[in-house]
């Protein structure tokens, strides 16, 4: 492993995914810098040499093993890696898209980022052209980028798709297509080796692949971290609620982690209707299993689309006596008039806060008082680093131990505060946890002497 410059790792950002990719690159740079510091400190201590000499020896080894005459950068300092691959994306007048890779990626482990739900104006042709892209436009842009990487000789192509395309079209109820499976098959046939996604709508989608691997990440650590910054989980009368039967397993995880009771909001749907907005959803009836009166309700789901069913559910909970409603989603899509609908629902007191991640690019949402954003770029950076160096992903894919440690740390912090001040923390007071996720997550055996 090259601790100084992992030259085999490259990141290509499709138009629309640049912000997320750049944030992941920054987190990756921090991971490799900390790893390099730990390595030089360990070598310095073990071989009784100065850390400066250890740095020079590592740089010498990297230069000696490089295919170039020598690696660029100083010989006595850390050489920061450059992960981002230069690429040009061109939009033609007839609507065609072209991706050109502007440097050699032969033999590299390439990660192509795409945000299929970015519906903001996107720059092409070095900023000369701006277009609002549909989901289908983004998918075809991804196809073009994959083919460019294949033609350029990439050794392995990994796709970073926080939102899996067409993930809600994963099962048949009649004469309809299994589009989620077909999109996956197309990506595999184009040459993709792996997809990294966040809270995929259905794990059944994995069954459509022959050899392609799918890594399904969870934002529960980052969401609980944000939840603890807006409520005191020790003193708050908290109930975890599954907003529908499909979200029971997800909310059971949160209930077990937070040691709180689990309730269920059962919804009868009329599938002959398509949910268009908050007032025109396909819910025909709701029933509650559990007690919410006077309680703070926390519920988690994978995504918010138009938000109509969620707003109806939150209104129903308030009518049943819930004191405060907090919702968390991994993929805050907010399609159509959803933001305006949630503004109206917030003014009517239906909910307190919505926690979402930055896996989907949102600009207008960040200006809302009721919206809190959790950063998952550190999680993606860790996964990319582990995959690139062929390390185990189990500690991140099953993060129950990490979540338990986070909650235990918060509990101990709360007890210490009560002991020092002589009174309990005020419910709802913000308690920021200054520990970024990539610091909490261990790298694994590669970092051990």
VOPAGU-2260 file (C-alpha; in pm, 1 decimal, decimal comma):
REM VOPAGU-2260
SITE   aa  ch    i         X         Y         Z
SITE  UNK   A    0       0,0       0,0       0,0
SITE  UNK   A    1     122,6     348,2     -84,2
SITE  UNK   A    2      57,7     553,7     228,1
SITE  UNK   A    3     180,9     869,7      62,1
SITE  UNK   A    4       4,7     865,9    -274,0
SITE  UNK   A    5    -260,8     601,4    -357,6
SITE  UNK   A    6    -218,7     651,5    -730,0
SITE  UNK   A    7    -450,4     364,5    -825,1
SITE  UNK   A    8    -758,6     533,4    -675,9
SITE  UNK   A    9    -949,4     776,4    -898,9
SITE  UNK   A   10   -1283,8     957,6    -870,0
SITE  UNK   A   11   -1490,8    1082,3   -1164,4
SITE  UNK   A   12   -1787,0    1310,4   -1090,9
SITE  UNK   A   13   -2073,6    1318,8   -1338,5
SITE  UNK   A   14   -2246,7    1657,1   -1380,4
SITE  UNK   A   15   -2477,6    1697,2   -1082,4
SITE  UNK   A   16   -2261,5    1494,3    -843,5
SITE  UNK   A   17   -1964,8    1732,3    -821,7
SITE  UNK   A   18   -2054,2    1874,9    -479,4
SITE  UNK   A   19   -2095,9    1534,1    -316,6
SITE  UNK   A   20   -1783,0    1395,9    -488,1
SITE  UNK   A   21   -1572,2    1696,2    -383,2
SITE  UNK   A   22   -1680,9    1653,5     -20,8
SITE  UNK   A   23   -1593,3    1282,9     -34,0
SITE  UNK   A   24   -1252,6    1370,8    -182,8
SITE  UNK   A   25   -1187,2    1608,3     109,0
SITE  UNK   A   26   -1279,4    1337,3     359,0
SITE  UNK   A   27   -1058,5    1086,0     174,7
SITE  UNK   A   28    -767,8    1329,0     189,3
SITE  UNK   A   29    -814,5    1357,6     565,5
SITE  UNK   A   30    -829,7     979,2     605,0
SITE  UNK   A   31    -501,7     928,1     416,6
SITE  UNK   A   32    -329,5    1212,7     602,2
SITE  UNK   A   33    -423,8    1066,4     942,1
SITE  UNK   A   34    -322,8     720,1     823,3
SITE  UNK   A   35      14,2     850,9     705,9
SITE  UNK   A   36      72,8    1028,5    1038,7
SITE  UNK   A   37      -9,4     713,0    1235,2
SITE  UNK   A   38     219,4     507,6    1012,2
SITE  UNK   A   39     518,2     741,3    1047,5
SITE  UNK   A   40     466,0     770,1    1424,5
SITE  UNK   A   41     455,3     389,6    1458,8
SITE  UNK   A   42     769,3     341,7    1246,6
SITE  UNK   A   43     950,2     619,3    1431,9
SITE  UNK   A   44     875,6     455,2    1767,4
SITE  UNK   A   45     952,6      98,7    1656,8
SITE  UNK   A   46    1283,1     168,6    1480,8
SITE  UNK   A   47    1396,3     450,7    1713,3
SITE  UNK   A   48    1429,0     705,3    1434,6
SITE  UNK   A   49    1286,1    1053,9    1396,6
SITE  UNK   A   50     945,7    1094,5    1234,9
SITE  UNK   A   51    1109,7    1313,5     968,1
SITE  UNK   A   52    1341,2    1029,1     872,5
SITE  UNK   A   53    1047,8     786,2     862,5
SITE  UNK   A   54     868,7    1021,3     622,4
SITE  UNK   A   55    1175,5    1039,5     396,1
SITE  UNK   A   56    1208,7     659,8     393,5
SITE  UNK   A   57     841,5     614,0     298,7
SITE  UNK   A   58     873,0     872,6      21,7
SITE  UNK   A   59    1191,3     702,9     -98,8
SITE  UNK   A   60    1012,5     366,4    -109,2
SITE  UNK   A   61     722,0     518,9    -304,6
SITE  UNK   A   62     964,5     677,1    -553,8
SITE  UNK   A   63    1155,3     350,3    -592,3
SITE  UNK   A   64     838,0     149,6    -659,6
SITE  UNK   A   65     679,5     404,0    -890,4
SITE  UNK   A   66     663,3     353,1   -1264,9
SITE  UNK   A   67     767,4     716,0   -1300,5
SITE  UNK   A   68    1120,6     842,5   -1250,4
SITE  UNK   A   69     999,2     972,4    -914,8
SITE  UNK   A   70     670,5    1087,0    -759,6
SITE  UNK   A   71     599,1    1461,2    -761,7
SITE  UNK   A   72     620,1    1649,1    -432,4
SITE  UNK   A   73     872,9    1708,3    -154,0
SITE  UNK   A   74    1088,1    1425,2     -19,8
SITE  UNK   A   75    1067,1    1523,5     347,8
SITE  UNK   A   76     693,3    1595,1     382,2
SITE  UNK   A   77     362,0    1421,4     332,0
SITE  UNK   A   78     254,2    1423,4     -30,2
SITE  UNK   A   79    -122,5    1479,6     -39,7
SITE  UNK   A   80    -295,0    1253,4    -292,4
SITE  UNK   A   81    -502,9    1385,3    -579,8
SITE  UNK   A   82    -804,2    1161,1    -619,9
SITE  UNK   A   83   -1018,4    1363,2    -861,6
SITE  UNK   A   84    -981,4    1270,3   -1229,4
SITE  UNK   A   85   -1002,5    1555,3   -1478,8
SITE  UNK   A   86   -1298,0    1507,3   -1713,3
SITE  UNK   A   87   -1491,6    1720,9   -1959,4
SITE  UNK   A   88   -1867,9    1685,6   -1996,9
SITE  UNK   A   89   -2021,9    1823,9   -2314,9
SITE  UNK   A   90   -2390,1    1887,9   -2383,8
SITE  UNK   A   91   -2477,6    1915,2   -2753,7
SITE  UNK   A   92   -2760,8    2114,3   -2904,7
SITE  UNK   A   93   -2956,3    1798,8   -2994,9
SITE  UNK   A   94   -2942,8    1675,8   -2632,7
SITE  UNK   A   95   -2655,6    1428,6   -2665,3
SITE  UNK   A   96   -2397,9    1408,5   -2384,8
SITE  UNK   A   97   -2029,3    1323,0   -2407,5
SITE  UNK   A   98   -1773,7    1252,0   -2132,2
SITE  UNK   A   99   -1404,0    1290,0   -2207,9
SITE  UNK   A  100   -1143,2    1175,9   -1954,5
SITE  UNK   A  101    -850,1    1417,2   -1974,6
SITE  UNK   A  102    -577,9    1205,2   -1811,1
SITE  UNK   A  103    -465,9     844,7   -1805,5
SITE  UNK   A  104    -666,6     609,8   -1584,3
SITE  UNK   A  105    -526,2     285,7   -1723,6
SITE  UNK   A  106    -512,3      20,6   -1452,1
SITE  UNK   A  107    -688,2     240,6   -1194,3
SITE  UNK   A  108    -965,5     165,0    -947,7
SITE  UNK   A  109   -1228,3     418,7   -1062,1
SITE  UNK   A  110   -1529,5     544,3    -864,0
SITE  UNK   A  111   -1793,2     724,5   -1073,3
SITE  UNK   A  112   -2031,4     949,6    -878,4
SITE  UNK   A  113   -2380,0    1035,9    -996,8
SITE  UNK   A  114   -2671,9    1206,0    -819,8
SITE  UNK   A  115   -2974,5    1108,6   -1027,6
SITE  UNK   A  116   -3207,7    1326,1    -816,3
SITE  UNK   A  117   -3021,0    1653,5    -864,2
SITE  UNK   A  118   -3274,3    1874,4   -1041,2
SITE  UNK   A  119   -3086,1    2200,9   -1001,4
SITE  UNK   A  120   -2937,5    2372,5   -1312,9
SITE  UNK   A  121   -2619,6    2178,1   -1399,6
SITE  UNK   A  122   -2321,1    2323,7   -1585,3
SITE  UNK   A  123   -2181,9    2166,0   -1903,4
SITE  UNK   A  124   -1924,0    2280,9   -2158,2
SITE  UNK   A  125   -1699,8    2445,2   -1892,3
SITE  UNK   A  126   -1999,3    2634,3   -1752,7
SITE  UNK   A  127   -2117,5    2777,6   -2085,6
SITE  UNK   A  128   -2436,2    2566,9   -2086,3
SITE  UNK   A  129   -2670,9    2496,6   -1795,4
SITE  UNK   A  130   -2946,0    2237,4   -1803,7
SITE  UNK   A  131   -3198,0    2094,1   -1558,3
SITE  UNK   A  132   -3164,5    1717,7   -1592,2
SITE  UNK   A  133   -3427,9    1449,8   -1541,0
SITE  UNK   A  134   -3358,3    1115,4   -1374,8
SITE  UNK   A  135   -3330,3     956,2   -1720,0
SITE  UNK   A  136   -3084,6    1224,2   -1835,5
SITE  UNK   A  137   -2865,2    1152,9   -1533,1
SITE  UNK   A  138   -2879,8     778,1   -1596,8
SITE  UNK   A  139   -2768,8     814,1   -1956,3
SITE  UNK   A  140   -2494,8    1054,0   -1847,0
SITE  UNK   A  141   -2380,2     777,4   -1612,9
SITE  UNK   A  142   -2383,6     526,7   -1902,5
SITE  UNK   A  143   -2160,2     759,0   -2106,3
SITE  UNK   A  144   -1915,8     806,6   -1816,6
SITE  UNK   A  145   -1891,3     429,4   -1756,8
SITE  UNK   A  146   -1818,5     365,7   -2122,9
SITE  UNK   A  147   -1553,7     640,3   -2126,2
SITE  UNK   A  148   -1381,4     480,5   -1825,9
SITE  UNK   A  149   -1397,5     137,5   -1990,8
SITE  UNK   A  150   -1251,2     270,3   -2316,1
SITE  UNK   A  151    -975,1     446,2   -2118,8
SITE  UNK   A  152    -859,7     117,0   -1964,0
SITE  UNK   A  153    -983,2     140,0   -1603,2
SITE  UNK   A  154    -909,2    -182,0   -1414,6
SITE  UNK   A  155   -1222,1    -168,8   -1197,1
SITE  UNK   A  156   -1529,1      55,4   -1220,0
SITE  UNK   A  157   -1733,8     126,0    -909,1
SITE  UNK   A  158   -2049,6     338,0    -912,7
SITE  UNK   A  159   -2136,2     567,0    -622,1
SITE  UNK   A  160   -2512,9     617,4    -649,4
SITE  UNK   A  161   -2657,7     746,2    -320,1
SITE  UNK   A  162   -3002,1     708,3    -479,2
SITE  UNK   A  163   -3036,1     383,8    -676,1
SITE  UNK   A  164   -3220,9     454,1   -1006,1
SITE  UNK   A  165   -3583,6     336,5   -1025,8
SITE  UNK   A  166   -3550,5     164,3    -686,8
SITE  UNK   A  167   -3925,3     191,6    -620,3
SITE  UNK   A  168   -4005,7     -15,9    -931,0
SITE  UNK   A  169   -3877,5    -340,7    -783,0
SITE  UNK   A  170   -4182,7    -569,1    -778,7
SITE  UNK   A  171   -4472,2    -649,8   -1011,2
SITE  UNK   A  172   -4837,8    -602,0    -928,5
SITE  UNK   A  173   -4964,8    -647,0   -1282,4
SITE  UNK   A  174   -4852,7    -579,7   -1637,3
SITE  UNK   A  175   -4556,2    -362,9   -1545,8
SITE  UNK   A  176   -4180,5    -378,5   -1576,4
SITE  UNK   A  177   -3915,3    -457,3   -1315,8
SITE  UNK   A  178   -3725,5    -141,1   -1404,2
SITE  UNK   A  179   -3496,9    -146,6   -1098,9
SITE  UNK   A  180   -3364,9    -484,7   -1211,8
SITE  UNK   A  181   -3328,4    -377,8   -1574,9
SITE  UNK   A  182   -3129,6     -65,9   -1487,3
SITE  UNK   A  183   -2897,8    -278,1   -1273,1
SITE  UNK   A  184   -2850,5    -527,7   -1555,7
SITE  UNK   A  185   -2763,0    -245,4   -1796,2
SITE  UNK   A  186   -2505,9    -102,1   -1554,7
SITE  UNK   A  187   -2352,0    -447,4   -1511,6
SITE  UNK   A  188   -2340,8    -511,0   -1886,1
SITE  UNK   A  189   -2167,8    -177,2   -1939,3
SITE  UNK   A  190   -1883,1    -300,2   -1717,8
SITE  UNK   A  191   -1959,6    -179,7   -1365,1
SITE  UNK   A  192   -1813,2    -405,4   -1095,9
SITE  UNK   A  193   -1981,6    -258,2    -788,0
SITE  UNK   A  194   -2252,7     -13,7    -681,8
SITE  UNK   A  195   -2228,9     178,3    -354,8
SITE  UNK   A  196   -2567,5     316,0    -250,7
SITE  UNK   A  197   -2752,5     444,9      55,2
SITE  UNK   A  198   -3058,6     276,9     210,2
SITE  UNK   A  199   -3178,9     108,2    -105,9
SITE  UNK   A  200   -3558,1      88,8    -119,7
SITE  UNK   A  201   -3557,6    -291,5    -146,1
SITE  UNK   A  202   -3279,9    -544,0     -91,0
SITE  UNK   A  203   -3450,3    -763,5    -351,9
SITE  UNK   A  204   -3279,7    -552,3    -619,4
SITE  UNK   A  205   -2950,4    -730,1    -542,9
SITE  UNK   A  206   -3097,4   -1050,3    -684,2
SITE  UNK   A  207   -3092,6    -915,3   -1040,9
SITE  UNK   A  208   -2710,7    -909,1   -1065,0
SITE  UNK   A  209   -2486,3   -1188,0   -1190,7
SITE  UNK   A  210   -2145,6   -1069,8   -1069,7
SITE  UNK   A  211   -2191,8    -705,4    -975,3
SITE  UNK   A  212   -2165,2    -633,2    -601,6
SITE  UNK   A  213   -2398,9    -391,5    -423,6
SITE  UNK   A  214   -2288,6    -224,7     -98,7
SITE  UNK   A  215   -2590,4     -81,2      82,5
SITE  UNK   A  216   -2485,0     179,6     338,8
SITE  UNK   A  217   -2692,6     308,9     630,8
SITE  UNK   A  218   -2701,4     663,3     767,8
SITE  UNK   A  219   -2825,5     560,6    1113,9
SITE  UNK   A  220   -2505,9     672,8    1290,4
SITE  UNK   A  221   -2520,0    1021,0    1137,6
SITE  UNK   A  222   -2897,7    1049,8    1193,8
SITE  UNK   A  223   -2877,6     952,3    1561,8
SITE  UNK   A  224   -2593,2    1199,8    1602,7
SITE  UNK   A  225   -2819,3    1476,7    1469,2
SITE  UNK   A  226   -3116,2    1355,4    1674,4
SITE  UNK   A  227   -2909,7    1385,5    1992,0
SITE  UNK   A  228   -2824,3    1744,7    1898,4
SITE  UNK   A  229   -3191,3    1849,8    1907,0
SITE  UNK   A  230   -3337,1    1634,3    2187,5
SITE  UNK   A  231   -3200,7    1491,8    2511,1
SITE  UNK   A  232   -3249,4    1118,9    2461,4
SITE  UNK   A  233   -3206,1    1058,3    2837,4
SITE  UNK   A  234   -3485,3    1285,9    2957,8
SITE  UNK   A  235   -3711,9    1306,4    2651,7
SITE  UNK   A  236   -4027,4    1093,1    2658,5
SITE  UNK   A  237   -3936,9     939,9    2324,3
SITE  UNK   A  238   -4122,6     679,9    2118,1
SITE  UNK   A  239   -3988,8     536,8    1792,6
SITE  UNK   A  240   -4259,9     491,9    1530,9
SITE  UNK   A  241   -4260,2     304,9    1199,3
SITE  UNK   A  242   -4454,6     520,7     949,3
SITE  UNK   A  243   -4566,7     208,7     758,7
SITE  UNK   A  244   -4516,1    -167,8     758,6
SITE  UNK   A  245   -4224,4    -144,1     514,7
SITE  UNK   A  246   -4027,7      66,8     763,8
SITE  UNK   A  247   -4070,4    -163,0    1066,0
SITE  UNK   A  248   -3722,8    -318,9    1049,2
SITE  UNK   A  249   -3553,2      20,1    1011,5
SITE  UNK   A  250   -3736,5     170,3    1309,8
SITE  UNK   A  251   -3693,6    -145,9    1516,0
SITE  UNK   A  252   -3318,9     -84,4    1479,5
SITE  UNK   A  253   -3358,3     270,9    1614,9
SITE  UNK   A  254   -3587,8     154,1    1896,5
SITE  UNK   A  255   -3335,6    -108,1    2008,7
SITE  UNK   A  256   -3043,9     134,6    1980,6
SITE  UNK   A  257   -3220,7     411,8    2173,9
SITE  UNK   A  258   -3390,0     165,8    2415,1
SITE  UNK   A  259   -3732,3     312,7    2345,4
SITE  UNK   A  260   -4074,9     155,2    2268,5
SITE  UNK   A  261   -4175,6      93,9    1907,2
SITE  UNK   A  262   -4512,4     195,6    1760,8
SITE  UNK   A  263   -4660,1     145,8    1413,1
SITE  UNK   A  264   -4875,2     368,3    1194,5
SITE  UNK   A  265   -5058,5     130,0     963,0
SITE  UNK   A  266   -5175,5     282,6     633,4
SITE  UNK   A  267   -5434,5     148,3     391,2
SITE  UNK   A  268   -5348,8     259,2      35,9
SITE  UNK   A  269   -5549,4     280,0    -283,1
SITE  UNK   A  270   -5292,3     183,5    -545,5
SITE  UNK   A  271   -5521,5     292,6    -828,2
SITE  UNK   A  272   -5417,4     648,9    -736,0
SITE  UNK   A  273   -5075,0     810,9    -773,3
SITE  UNK   A  274   -4957,0    1042,8    -494,8
SITE  UNK   A  275   -4906,5    1387,8    -646,7
SITE  UNK   A  276   -4867,0    1611,1    -339,6
SITE  UNK   A  277   -4959,1    1637,5      26,9
SITE  UNK   A  278   -5330,3    1682,8     -42,8
SITE  UNK   A  279   -5356,3    1415,2    -314,6
SITE  UNK   A  280   -5200,6    1098,6    -172,7
SITE  UNK   A  281   -5320,0     739,7    -211,5
SITE  UNK   A  282   -5381,9     677,9     161,2
SITE  UNK   A  283   -5739,0     576,3     235,2
SITE  UNK   A  284   -5713,1     494,4     609,3
SITE  UNK   A  285   -5463,5     507,2     899,2
SITE  UNK   A  286   -5447,5     310,6    1224,7
SITE  UNK   A  287   -5206,1     344,2    1516,2
SITE  UNK   A  288   -5056,9      53,8    1711,1
SITE  UNK   A  289   -4900,3     197,9    2025,1
SITE  UNK   A  290   -4927,3     499,3    2253,8
SITE  UNK   A  291   -4815,4     844,7    2137,5
SITE  UNK   A  292   -5010,0    1079,0    2364,4
SITE  UNK   A  293   -4779,2    1335,6    2523,0
SITE  UNK   A  294   -4474,9    1171,6    2364,8
SITE  UNK   A  295   -4196,5    1291,8    2135,6
SITE  UNK   A  296   -4220,7    1078,8    1821,0
SITE  UNK   A  297   -3915,4     983,8    1616,3
SITE  UNK   A  298   -3973,7     800,7    1290,4
SITE  UNK   A  299   -3733,3     706,3    1013,7
SITE  UNK   A  300   -3788,4     621,2     648,1
SITE  UNK   A  301   -3567,6     572,7     344,9
SITE  UNK   A  302   -3690,2     871,8     142,6
SITE  UNK   A  303   -3932,4    1161,4     110,5
SITE  UNK   A  304   -4076,0    1198,3    -238,9
SITE  UNK   A  305   -4379,2    1424,4    -263,6
SITE  UNK   A  306   -4421,9    1388,2     113,3
SITE  UNK   A  307   -4798,5    1360,0     103,6
SITE  UNK   A  308   -4825,1    1034,6     299,7
SITE  UNK   A  309   -4572,7    1155,3     558,3
SITE  UNK   A  310   -4756,5    1483,7     620,1
SITE  UNK   A  311   -5085,4    1297,4     660,3
SITE  UNK   A  312   -4917,8    1061,6     904,8
SITE  UNK   A  313   -4766,8    1346,2    1109,0
SITE  UNK   A  314   -5102,6    1526,3    1121,0
SITE  UNK   A  315   -5265,3    1205,7    1243,4
SITE  UNK   A  316   -5002,5    1170,3    1518,5
SITE  UNK   A  317   -5058,9    1528,0    1636,2
SITE  UNK   A  318   -5436,8    1466,0    1639,7
SITE  UNK   A  319   -5369,0    1160,9    1859,1
SITE  UNK   A  320   -5186,1    1378,5    2113,0
SITE  UNK   A  321   -4816,9    1354,8    2018,1
SITE  UNK   A  322   -4628,3    1652,5    2162,8
SITE  UNK   A  323   -4347,1    1664,0    1906,1
SITE  UNK   A  324   -4281,2    1479,1    1578,7
SITE  UNK   A  325   -3933,7    1433,6    1431,0
SITE  UNK   A  326   -3875,1    1248,5    1104,8
SITE  UNK   A  327   -3545,7    1124,9     957,0
SITE  UNK   A  328   -3481,7    1016,4     598,0
SITE  UNK   A  329   -3169,3     906,9     416,7
SITE  UNK   A  330   -3280,8    1044,5      77,7
SITE  UNK   A  331   -3458,4    1382,5      99,4
SITE  UNK   A  332   -3591,9    1404,3    -256,7
SITE  UNK   A  333   -3871,6    1659,1    -195,0
SITE  UNK   A  334   -4019,6    1629,0    -543,5
SITE  UNK   A  335   -4281,8    1860,4    -689,5
SITE  UNK   A  336   -4431,9    2102,5    -436,9
SITE  UNK   A  337   -4303,4    1906,0    -135,9
SITE  UNK   A  338   -4100,0    2191,7      16,9
SITE  UNK   A  339   -4398,0    2428,9       9,0
SITE  UNK   A  340   -4622,3    2156,4     150,7
SITE  UNK   A  341   -4383,0    2094,9     440,0
SITE  UNK   A  342   -4358,7    2469,7     500,7
SITE  UNK   A  343   -4737,2    2477,8     542,1
SITE  UNK   A  344   -4735,7    2167,3     764,0
SITE  UNK   A  345   -4462,9    2318,7     982,8
SITE  UNK   A  346   -4663,5    2640,3    1027,5
SITE  UNK   A  347   -4961,1    2430,0    1138,2
SITE  UNK   A  348   -4741,8    2249,8    1393,7
SITE  UNK   A  349   -4760,7    1901,5    1242,8
SITE  UNK   A  350   -4390,0    1834,0    1301,6
SITE  UNK   A  351   -4083,5    1974,5    1476,6
SITE  UNK   A  352   -3785,2    1880,7    1257,8
SITE  UNK   A  353   -3692,8    1677,3     948,0
SITE  UNK   A  354   -3344,4    1521,3     945,9
SITE  UNK   A  355   -3205,5    1438,9     601,8
SITE  UNK   A  356   -2864,4    1359,3     457,3
SITE  UNK   A  357   -2658,7    1537,0     191,4
SITE  UNK   A  358   -2668,7    1226,7     -32,6
SITE  UNK   A  359   -2912,9    1420,4    -254,3
SITE  UNK   A  360   -2810,7    1773,6    -346,2
SITE  UNK   A  361   -3054,4    2026,2    -203,7
SITE  UNK   A  362   -3008,0    2401,4    -193,0
SITE  UNK   A  363   -3344,9    2546,5    -101,5
SITE  UNK   A  364   -3401,0    2296,0     181,4
SITE  UNK   A  365   -3095,4    2417,0     372,8
SITE  UNK   A  366   -3261,3    2755,2     422,5
SITE  UNK   A  367   -3555,4    2600,3     607,9
SITE  UNK   A  368   -3570,7    2624,9     987,3
SITE  UNK   A  369   -3730,7    2283,1    1012,2
SITE  UNK   A  370   -3464,9    2097,5     809,7
SITE  UNK   A  371   -3140,1    1955,5     953,0
SITE  UNK   A  372   -2875,5    1802,7     728,9
SITE  UNK   A  373   -2657,0    1506,5     830,4
SITE  UNK   A  374   -2327,0    1460,2     648,4
SITE  UNK   A  375   -2267,1    1110,3     507,1
SITE  UNK   A  376   -1965,3    1193,2     289,8
SITE  UNK   A  377   -1730,1    1062,3     559,4
SITE  UNK   A  378   -1912,7     728,7     551,3
SITE  UNK   A  379   -1874,1     704,1     172,7
SITE  UNK   A  380   -1506,7     804,2     197,2
SITE  UNK   A  381   -1441,9     527,9     450,7
SITE  UNK   A  382   -1616,0     268,1     235,0
SITE  UNK   A  383   -1422,3     371,9     -75,9
SITE  UNK   A  384   -1091,9     352,9     112,0
SITE  UNK   A  385   -1172,0       8,4     253,8
SITE  UNK   A  386   -1286,6    -129,6     -82,7
SITE  UNK   A  387    -981,2      11,6    -260,6
SITE  UNK   A  388    -746,0    -163,6     -16,6
SITE  UNK   A  389    -952,4    -486,7      -8,8
SITE  UNK   A  390   -1045,5    -454,2     358,8
SITE  UNK   A  391   -1352,9    -579,4     544,0
SITE  UNK   A  392   -1663,5    -359,0     530,4
SITE  UNK   A  393   -1857,2    -535,6     805,6
SITE  UNK   A  394   -1801,9    -264,9    1069,0
SITE  UNK   A  395   -1969,4      -9,1     841,9
SITE  UNK   A  396   -2239,4    -219,8     677,1
SITE  UNK   A  397   -2352,1    -342,6    1020,0
SITE  UNK   A  398   -2289,9     -38,1    1238,8
SITE  UNK   A  399   -2481,7    -142,9    1552,3
SITE  UNK   A  400   -2167,5    -143,1    1765,4
SITE  UNK   A  401   -2070,3     204,5    1646,0
SITE  UNK   A  402   -2418,2     340,1    1718,4
SITE  UNK   A  403   -2412,9     178,3    2064,4
SITE  UNK   A  404   -2078,8     343,7    2140,1
SITE  UNK   A  405   -2211,1     680,8    2025,9
SITE  UNK   A  406   -2519,1     654,3    2250,1
SITE  UNK   A  407   -2312,5     531,7    2545,6
SITE  UNK   A  408   -2076,6     826,6    2503,1
SITE  UNK   A  409   -2371,4    1066,2    2500,6
SITE  UNK   A  410   -2516,6     903,6    2812,3
SITE  UNK   A  411   -2187,1     938,9    2997,9
SITE  UNK   A  412   -2158,3    1297,7    2882,3
SITE  UNK   A  413   -2509,3    1370,9    3011,0
SITE  UNK   A  414   -2440,4    1212,6    3351,4
SITE  UNK   A  415   -2118,9    1410,0    3388,0
SITE  UNK   A  416   -2303,5    1731,0    3302,4
SITE  UNK   A  417   -2573,4    1659,4    3559,9
SITE  UNK   A  418   -2308,2    1586,9    3822,2
SITE  UNK   A  419   -2124,2    1910,6    3753,5
SITE  UNK   A  420   -2427,2    2140,4    3729,2
SITE  UNK   A  421   -2652,6    1970,7    3981,3
SITE  UNK   A  422   -2955,5    1958,6    3748,9
SITE  UNK   A  423   -3068,7    1769,5    3442,5
SITE  UNK   A  424   -3008,4    1896,6    3093,7
SITE  UNK   A  425   -3300,2    2091,1    2952,8
SITE  UNK   A  426   -3502,9    1877,1    2711,1
SITE  UNK   A  427   -3451,4    1988,7    2353,5
SITE  UNK   A  428   -3122,6    2165,9    2422,7
SITE  UNK   A  429   -2869,6    2117,6    2145,5
SITE  UNK   A  430   -2578,9    1890,1    2228,4
SITE  UNK   A  431   -2336,0    1893,1    1941,9
SITE  UNK   A  432   -2105,5    1592,6    1924,0
SITE  UNK   A  433   -1772,0    1713,3    1783,3
SITE  UNK   A  434   -1670,6    1369,4    1656,2
SITE  UNK   A  435   -1684,2    1327,8    1279,2
SITE  UNK   A  436   -1796,3     978,9    1169,1
SITE  UNK   A  437   -1467,5     896,4     998,5
SITE  UNK   A  438   -1287,3     942,3    1333,0
SITE  UNK   A  439   -1521,4     703,8    1511,4
SITE  UNK   A  440   -1500,5     432,9    1248,6
SITE  UNK   A  441   -1185,6     217,5    1280,1
SITE  UNK   A  442    -988,9     155,3     962,7
SITE  UNK   A  443    -910,0    -205,0    1044,5
SITE  UNK   A  444    -611,6    -435,7    1045,4
SITE  UNK   A  445    -416,8    -230,6     792,1
SITE  UNK   A  446    -354,9      40,8    1051,6
SITE  UNK   A  447    -216,7    -196,3    1314,9
SITE  UNK   A  448     162,9    -231,1    1355,8
